Amino acid sequence: MSQDTFIPPSTLPFSQACENNKAPILTVLQTAFASAKQVLEIGSGTGQHAVYFAENLPHLFWQTSDQVAYLEGISARCHQQGPQKGIHNLGLPFALDVTQAWPADGTGIDAVFSANTLHIMSKSMVEMFFNGLGEYLPQLNTLCIYGPFNYQGQFTSDSNRQFDYFLKQRDSQSGIRDIEWITQLAQAQNLTLVEDIAMPANNRILHFKHLLT
């Protein structure tokens, strides 16, 4: 999409959930990413989180990414809202599919954020997500993942149980993941869980750090 392409604000992709959760997430990221310099967001979706976090975390550079189908909407939001809000630390999205070789040079990326992605992916894709962190982002120091999680196979709420059923009806390979499994995958990439933070609507933020640096 060219920089001159205009999508009316009313037709930009929009998620009410992003509007609802962006402020609570920011409260966590202000501490978790306090020392970060360049954050890669995996699965930027509508771009709402990216614009909001870049605006409120001016000390770092926020790089967006997603699958090809979502790039036009993210780019449009960045082009239109970035200049309006005086945001200069927001990167236009590049295509990133965890099942393929990651296209970006990971040099300089020291933090990763991803929201509401792991329960959409299949189990093999989740494994590829973490393998990609280790293979393509050698300087990764901090990882924050937002979304619903289970504990020892148990749902934390009836609403999460219902959500998991909905996910599996749509795609049998998706579903809410166990935090123990996610922690194991992270540990294989030298990322240790340092915080498991309760969030609104029965979600969590899992904050991992590379403790060997």
C-alpha positions as CSV (number, residue, x, y, z in Angstrom):
1,M,0.0,0.0,0.0
2,S,1.4,3.4,-0.9
3,Q,1.8,6.1,1.7
4,D,-0.9,8.1,-0.2
5,T,-3.6,5.5,0.2
6,F,-6.4,6.8,2.4
7,I,-8.9,4.6,4.3
8,P,-11.6,6.6,6.1
9,P,-11.2,6.4,9.9
10,S,-14.6,4.8,10.2
11,T,-13.6,1.9,8.0
12,L,-10.2,1.2,9.6
13,P,-10.1,-2.3,11.2
14,F,-11.3,-2.0,14.8
15,S,-11.4,-4.2,17.9
16,Q,-13.5,-3.2,20.9
17,A,-11.4,-5.6,23.0
18,C,-8.3,-3.6,22.1
19,E,-9.9,-0.4,23.3
20,N,-11.0,-2.1,26.5
21,N,-7.6,-3.7,27.4
22,K,-5.0,-1.2,26.0
23,A,-4.8,0.9,29.2
24,P,-4.4,-2.0,31.6
25,I,-1.8,-3.6,29.3
26,L,0.1,-0.3,29.1
27,T,0.3,-0.2,32.9
28,V,2.3,-3.4,32.8
29,L,4.4,-2.6,29.8
30,Q,5.5,0.7,31.3
31,T,7.5,-1.4,33.8
32,A,8.2,-4.5,31.8
33,F,9.6,-2.5,28.8
34,A,11.2,0.3,30.8
35,S,14.6,-0.6,29.5
36,A,13.5,-1.8,26.1
37,K,14.7,0.0,23.0
38,Q,13.0,-1.7,20.1
39,V,9.8,-3.8,20.5
40,L,8.5,-6.2,17.8
41,E,4.8,-6.8,18.1
42,I,3.8,-10.1,16.6
43,G,0.3,-10.1,15.4
44,S,-0.5,-6.3,15.4
45,G,-4.1,-7.0,14.1
46,T,-5.9,-3.7,13.8
47,G,-2.9,-1.6,14.8
48,Q,-4.8,0.0,17.8
49,H,-2.3,-1.4,20.3
50,A,0.7,-0.3,18.3
51,V,-0.4,3.3,18.0
52,Y,-1.4,3.6,21.6
53,F,1.7,1.9,23.0
54,A,4.1,3.8,20.7
55,E,2.4,7.1,21.8
56,N,2.7,6.3,25.5
57,L,6.1,4.6,25.4
58,P,8.1,7.3,23.6
59,H,11.5,5.9,24.8
60,L,11.3,2.9,22.5
61,F,10.6,2.0,18.9
62,W,7.5,-0.1,18.3
63,Q,7.7,-2.3,15.2
64,T,4.5,-3.8,13.9
65,S,4.0,-7.1,12.1
66,D,1.3,-9.6,11.1
67,Q,0.2,-11.9,8.3
68,V,-0.2,-10.4,4.9
69,A,-4.0,-10.1,5.1
70,Y,-3.7,-7.6,7.9
71,L,-0.9,-5.4,6.7
72,E,-3.1,-2.9,4.7
73,G,-5.3,-2.0,7.7
74,I,-2.3,-1.7,10.1
75,S,-0.4,0.5,7.6
76,A,-3.5,2.7,7.1
77,R,-3.9,3.2,10.9
78,C,-0.2,4.0,11.3
79,H,-0.1,6.4,8.4
80,Q,-3.2,8.3,9.6
81,Q,-3.0,8.2,13.4
82,G,0.8,8.4,13.7
83,P,1.2,11.9,12.3
84,Q,-2.0,13.1,13.9
85,K,-0.7,12.1,17.3
86,G,2.9,13.2,16.6
87,I,4.2,9.6,16.9
88,H,7.6,9.1,15.4
89,N,8.6,5.8,17.0
90,L,6.2,3.5,15.2
91,G,7.3,1.2,12.4
92,L,5.1,0.3,9.4
93,P,4.3,-3.5,9.5
94,F,6.1,-6.2,7.7
95,A,4.8,-9.7,6.9
96,L,5.5,-12.3,9.6
97,D,4.2,-15.8,9.5
98,V,5.6,-18.0,12.3
99,T,5.5,-21.0,10.0
100,Q,7.9,-19.3,7.5
101,A,11.4,-17.9,7.9
102,W,11.1,-14.5,9.6
103,P,11.9,-11.8,7.1
104,A,13.3,-9.1,9.5
105,D,16.8,-8.6,10.7
106,G,16.4,-9.1,14.4
107,T,19.4,-7.1,15.3
108,G,18.4,-4.4,17.8
109,I,15.0,-6.0,18.7
110,D,15.3,-6.5,22.5
111,A,11.6,-7.0,23.4
112,V,8.6,-8.8,21.9
113,F,4.9,-8.2,22.6
114,S,2.0,-10.4,21.4
115,A,-1.6,-10.2,22.3
116,N,-4.4,-12.7,21.8
117,T,-2.4,-14.8,19.4
118,L,-1.3,-18.1,21.0
119,H,-4.9,-19.4,21.4
120,I,-5.5,-18.7,17.7
121,M,-2.5,-20.7,16.5
122,S,-2.2,-24.5,16.4
123,K,0.1,-26.2,18.8
124,S,2.8,-26.6,16.2
125,M,2.5,-22.9,15.3
126,V,3.0,-22.0,19.0
127,E,6.1,-24.1,19.0
128,M,7.3,-22.3,15.8
129,F,6.6,-18.9,17.5
130,F,9.0,-19.7,20.3
131,N,11.6,-21.3,18.1
132,G,11.5,-18.2,15.9
133,L,12.2,-16.0,19.0
134,G,15.4,-18.0,19.6
135,E,16.5,-18.3,16.0
136,Y,15.8,-14.8,14.6
137,L,16.0,-12.5,17.7
138,P,19.5,-13.0,19.2
139,Q,19.2,-9.9,21.4
140,L,15.8,-10.6,22.8
141,N,15.7,-9.8,26.5
142,T,12.0,-9.3,27.3
143,L,8.8,-11.0,26.2
144,C,5.3,-10.1,27.2
145,I,2.3,-12.2,26.0
146,Y,-1.3,-11.2,26.7
147,G,-4.3,-13.5,26.6
148,P,-6.2,-16.2,28.4
149,F,-4.3,-19.2,29.8
150,N,-5.2,-22.4,31.6
151,Y,-3.4,-23.8,34.7
152,Q,-2.7,-27.6,34.7
153,G,-5.4,-28.0,32.1
154,Q,-8.1,-26.2,34.1
155,F,-10.0,-23.1,32.9
156,T,-9.9,-20.1,35.1
157,S,-13.5,-19.1,34.4
158,D,-16.7,-20.3,32.7
159,S,-16.3,-17.5,30.1
160,N,-12.8,-18.9,29.2
161,R,-14.3,-22.4,28.9
162,Q,-17.0,-21.1,26.6
163,F,-14.4,-19.1,24.6
164,D,-12.3,-22.3,24.2
165,Y,-15.3,-24.1,22.9
166,F,-16.0,-21.3,20.4
167,L,-12.3,-21.4,19.2
168,K,-12.4,-25.2,18.7
169,Q,-15.7,-25.1,16.8
170,R,-14.1,-22.6,14.4
171,D,-10.7,-24.4,14.2
172,S,-10.1,-27.6,16.0
173,Q,-6.3,-26.9,16.2
174,S,-6.8,-23.7,18.2
175,G,-7.6,-23.3,21.9
176,I,-6.5,-21.8,25.2
177,R,-3.0,-23.0,26.1
178,D,-1.7,-24.2,29.4
179,I,0.7,-21.8,31.1
180,E,3.0,-24.7,32.1
181,W,3.5,-25.7,28.5
182,I,4.1,-22.1,27.4
183,T,6.7,-21.7,30.2
184,Q,8.5,-24.8,29.0
185,L,8.7,-23.5,25.4
186,A,10.0,-20.1,26.7
187,Q,12.6,-21.8,28.9
188,A,13.9,-23.7,25.9
189,Q,14.8,-20.3,24.4
190,N,16.4,-19.1,27.7
191,L,13.4,-17.0,28.7
192,T,12.2,-17.3,32.3
193,L,8.8,-16.4,33.6
194,V,9.3,-13.5,36.0
195,E,5.7,-12.3,36.3
196,D,2.2,-13.8,35.8
197,I,-0.1,-10.8,36.0
198,A,-3.9,-11.0,36.3
199,M,-5.7,-8.7,33.8
200,P,-9.3,-7.8,33.2
201,A,-11.8,-10.2,31.6
202,N,-9.9,-13.3,32.8
203,N,-6.8,-12.6,30.8
204,R,-3.1,-12.6,31.9
205,I,0.2,-11.0,30.9
206,L,3.1,-13.5,31.0
207,H,6.3,-11.5,31.4
208,F,9.5,-13.4,30.5
209,K,13.1,-12.3,30.7
210,H,16.3,-13.6,29.4
211,L,18.1,-13.9,32.7
212,L,21.4,-15.2,31.3
213,T,22.5,-11.9,29.8
